[in-house]
Amino acid sequence: MSDILTVSDKIYTCLKIDEVNNLGAARIRIRSLLSAIRVREQEKKQREIHSSAYNRAVFTEEMRDNYTILCPQMSPIHFNMLETAMKKCGYNVHVLQNDNKHSVDVGLKYVNNDACYPSLLVVGQVMEALLSGDYDLNKVAVIMTQTGGGCRATNYVGFIRRAFEKAGMPQIPVISLNLNGMETNPGFKISVGLALRLIMGAVFGDIFMRCLYRMRPYEEVPGSANALHEKWEEKCKEFLGGDHVNYFTFWKMCREIIEDFDHLPIRDIKKPRVGIVGEILVKFSPAGNNHLVDLLEQEGAEAVMPDLIDFILYCFYNQIYKAENLGTSKRASQVSRLGIWAVERFRGAARSAFEKSEHFTPQANIYDLVEYAKPYVSIGNQTGEGWFLTGEMVELIHSGVTNIVCTQPFACLPNHVVGKGVIKTLRKHFPESNIVAIDYDPGASEVNQLNRIKLMLSTAFKKLGQ
């Protein structure tokens, strides 16, 4: 806000109000503000109004041929697939692999420390890569998803441009990847071919995540699950990077992946199943959640992660709700219904194979998740993960996964409301539920996180009689 106002010659004043009764300091600042306004009025200065606080470098068609496009890491299992799909469609995308603690430290230099933890992690990844000297700053761009909602998922683009201004590299384009036309770039368009490859890549990623996390804790031969994943990952990359993506080949590959994992030799033992929900980046990013999946497996549990595609369907469904209850575009609602139908058509290949399998359960339907969430939160909660986070917890409980870790990033208010805020109510309705909320931020104590997770797991093991 300070940057937006200052660049248009407005005065920025911030008042912090707390429970202290003495408002003398606030009164002084208000008087100072009024005095400054009067001086400006007397001088009759002409203001130059700017529509944006930061330079927006456009990604042109000429840039497409010789620019490297950096993409921050979020979910390694999925983004390996998506990188291949985008390269095949003519975009030299490079998914960053520097999602670590050092990138968070870099992020703190360029983002206000009151901003949410995921934004620190993402901006830190981008800035660390650009400052490394590995890229030509005049031949590089950054791509970032943008939802248009009221949280950092929209503000990432602004945060990154602000960091570029501060670092003296405003010429670097930031490509906004969105489905609602907020920003367009002549050099980047989501073609039908790219959309198909991205959906297929996301489905492959969800299958790998669901199969790998289900079988790895029980594998008879250590490393066999990871080896199977690597084998199929290469095949899927080869398919997505091929000249033609055939729906029937895709369907066949989905079935074969699930069958291969279903027949993996495993031990006949029982382990507590622990669901992972929360803010999307902290939930899926190993660096964001301090390698939570690995930790759970080391402690003798099985991690259960809902699909990444479910979040996309959540965004689609929100448009339907807005049209039905808030008077927004009926056309957007119709397009969203079509989008849900199309994505579910591609997921149908995996769903039918999961239903026939011995060890796996099929994915949830987005309309079922809506019904799961309705008794506990309004579907109008659409900021952050909104009602979707609550719906995921209820769906996990219904599927027999009663132990849940709710990953809560620092400064993510909406997810605290629909995550931590509903846990007491869920425990009341589902007495068997064992839910713990874990806070993640740059200064979080890993020992404290570990202790809380171990306490939750001790209850889980008691339920199994171990």
Residue pairs with C-beta under 8 A, 6 or more apart in sequence:
1 12
2 12
2 14
3 53
3 54
3 162
4 52
4 53
5 11
5 12
6 12
6 53
7 50
7 53
8 47
8 48
8 49
8 50
9 45
9 47
9 48
10 47
11 33
11 36
11 37
11 40
13 29
13 33
15 26
15 29
15 30
17 26
53 158
53 162
54 158
54 161
54 162
54 164
54 165
54 170
55 161
55 164
55 165
55 170
55 171
56 161
56 174
56 183
57 170
57 171
57 172
57 173
57 174
58 173
58 185
58 186
58 187
59 67
59 141
59 173
59 175
59 185
59 186
59 187
59 188
60 185
60 186
60 187
61 186
61 187
62 187
63 141
63 173
63 187
64 90
64 91
64 187
64 188
66 139
67 92
67 139
67 140
67 141
67 173
67 187
68 92
68 94
68 135
68 136
68 139
68 140
68 141
69 86
69 91
69 92
69 93
69 94
69 140
69 141
69 142
69 143
69 175
70 93
70 94
70 96
70 126
70 129
70 130
70 135
70 140
70 141
70 142
70 143
71 79
71 83
71 93
71 94
71 95
71 96
71 142
71 143
71 144
72 95
72 96
72 99
72 121
72 122
72 125
72 126
72 142
72 144
73 79
73 95
73 96
73 97
73 98
73 99
73 125
73 285
73 287
74 280
74 281
74 284
74 285
75 205
75 209
75 284
75 285
75 308
76 286
77 205
77 208
77 209
77 212
78 201
78 202
78 205
78 206
78 209
78 284
78 308
79 95
79 205
80 95
80 205
80 233
80 237
81 200
81 201
81 202
81 204
81 205
81 233
81 236
81 237
81 240
82 95
82 198
82 201
82 202
82 205
83 93
83 94
83 95
84 201
84 237
84 240
84 241
85 194
85 197
85 198
85 200
85 201
85 240
85 241
86 93
86 194
86 197
86 198
87 93
87 241
88 197
88 240
88 241
88 242
89 191
89 193
89 194
89 197
91 188
93 143
96 125
96 126
96 129
98 125
98 128
98 129
99 121
99 125
99 285
99 286
99 287
99 288
100 287
101 287
102 124
102 128
103 121
103 124
103 125
103 128
103 287
104 117
104 120
104 121
104 124
104 442
105 124
105 442
106 124
106 127
106 128
106 131
107 119
107 120
107 121
107 122
107 123
107 124
107 125
107 127
108 120
108 124
108 442
109 127
110 123
110 124
110 127
110 159
110 162
110 163
110 166
110 167
111 119
111 120
111 123
111 124
111 159
111 162
111 163
113 120
113 442
114 411
115 152
115 159
115 411
116 151
116 152
116 409
116 410
116 411
116 412
117 282
117 288
117 409
117 410
117 411
117 412
117 440
117 441
117 442
118 152
118 279
118 281
118 282
118 288
118 409
118 412
119 152
119 155
119 156
119 159
120 442
121 281
121 285
121 287
121 288
122 144
122 156
122 159
122 160
122 281
123 156
123 159
123 160
123 163
126 142
126 160
126 163
127 163
127 167
129 135
130 137
130 140
130 167
130 169
130 172
131 167
137 169
137 171
137 172
138 171
140 172
141 172
141 173
141 174
141 175
142 160
142 172
142 173
142 174
142 175
143 174
143 175
143 177
143 188
144 156
144 157
144 160
144 174
144 175
144 176
144 177
145 153
145 156
145 176
145 177
145 178
146 153
146 154
146 156
146 157
146 176
146 177
146 178
146 182
146 183
147 153
147 154
147 178
147 315
148 154
148 178
148 180
148 182
149 382
149 383
149 384
150 383
150 414
151 383
151 384
151 412
151 414
152 159
152 412
153 280
153 384
157 174
157 176
157 183
160 174
161 170
161 174
164 170
164 172
164 174
173 185
175 185
175 188
176 182
176 183
176 185
177 190
179 190
179 315
190 198
193 245
196 245
197 240
197 245
199 342
199 343
199 346
200 239
200 240
200 245
200 250
200 346
201 236
201 240
202 308
202 309
202 312
203 250
203 254
203 309
203 346
203 347
203 349
203 350
204 236
204 240
204 253
204 254
204 257
205 308
206 307
206 308
206 309
206 347
206 350
206 363
207 254
207 257
207 258
207 350
208 229
208 232
208 233
208 257
209 305
209 307
209 308
210 305
210 307
210 354
210 360
210 363
211 229
211 257
211 258
211 261
211 360
212 225
212 226
212 229
212 261
213 293
213 302
213 303
213 304
213 305
214 261
214 302
214 304
214 359
214 360
215 225
215 261
215 264
215 266
215 359
216 225
216 226
216 297
217 271
217 297
217 300
217 301
217 302
217 303
218 266
218 267
218 269
218 271
218 302
219 225
219 264
219 265
219 266
219 267
220 265
220 266
220 267
221 265
224 264
224 265
225 261
225 264
228 260
228 261
228 264
232 257
232 260
235 253
236 253
236 257
239 245
239 249
239 250
239 253
250 346
250 349
251 349
254 349
254 350
254 353
255 349
255 352
255 353
258 350
258 353
258 354
258 357
258 360
259 353
259 357
261 359
261 360
262 357
262 358
262 359
262 360
266 359
270 464
270 466
271 300
271 301
271 302
271 464
272 300
272 301
272 302
272 403
272 457
272 460
272 461
272 463
272 464
273 301
273 302
273 304
273 400
273 401
273 403
274 296
274 301
274 302
274 303
274 304
274 401
274 403
274 404
274 405
274 456
274 457
274 460
275 304
275 305
275 306
275 392
275 393
275 396
275 401
275 403
275 404
275 405
276 283
276 289
276 292
276 293
276 303
276 304
276 305
276 306
276 404
276 405
276 407
277 283
277 306
277 389
277 392
277 393
277 396
277 404
277 405
277 406
277 407
277 419
278 289
278 385
278 389
278 405
278 406
278 407
278 408
278 409
278 415
278 419
279 384
279 385
279 407
279 408
279 409
279 412
279 415
280 308
280 311
280 385
281 288
281 409
282 288
282 289
282 407
282 408
282 409
282 440
283 289
283 305
283 407
284 305
284 308
286 292
286 293
286 294
288 407
288 409
288 440
289 407
289 438
289 440
290 440
290 446
290 449
292 303
292 405
292 407
292 453
293 303
293 305
295 450
295 453
296 302
296 303
296 405
296 453
296 457
297 303
299 453
299 454
299 457
300 457
300 461
301 403
301 457
301 460
304 396
304 401
306 364
306 392
306 395
306 396
307 363
309 343
309 347
309 363
310 363
310 364
310 366
310 369
310 388
310 392
311 385
311 388
312 343
313 340
313 343
313 344
313 366
314 366
314 369
314 385
314 386
314 388
316 336
316 337
316 339
316 340
316 343
316 366
317 336
317 340
317 366
317 367
317 370
318 336
318 382
318 386
319 328
319 329
319 332
319 333
319 335
319 336
320 333
320 336
320 337
321 379
321 380
321 382
322 328
322 332
322 333
322 382
323 329
323 330
323 332
323 333
324 333
325 380
326 380
340 366
344 365
347 363
350 362
350 363
351 362
351 363
354 360
354 361
354 362
354 363
355 362
361 399
364 395
364 399
368 395
369 388
369 391
369 392
369 395
370 379
370 387
370 391
372 390
372 391
372 394
372 395
372 398
373 379
373 387
373 388
373 390
373 391
373 394
374 387
375 429
376 390
376 394
376 422
376 425
376 426
376 429
377 386
377 387
377 390
377 418
377 422
378 387
379 387
380 387
381 387
381 414
381 417
381 418
383 414
384 412
384 413
384 414
384 415
384 418
385 414
385 415
385 418
385 419
386 414
386 418
387 418
389 406
389 415
389 418
389 419
390 418
390 419
390 422
390 426
393 404
393 406
393 422
393 426
393 435
394 426
394 430
396 402
396 404
397 404
397 426
397 430
397 432
397 433
402 430
402 432
402 433
402 434
402 463
403 434
403 435
403 456
403 457
403 459
403 460
404 433
404 434
404 435
404 436
405 435
405 436
405 438
405 453
405 456
406 419
406 420
406 423
406 435
406 436
406 437
406 438
407 438
407 440
408 415
408 416
408 419
408 420
408 437
408 438
408 439
408 440
409 415
409 439
409 440
409 441
410 439
410 440
410 441
410 442
410 444
411 441
419 437
420 437
423 435
423 437
426 433
426 435
427 433
427 435
432 463
434 456
434 459
434 460
434 463
435 456
436 452
436 453
436 455
436 456
438 449
438 452
438 453
439 449
440 449
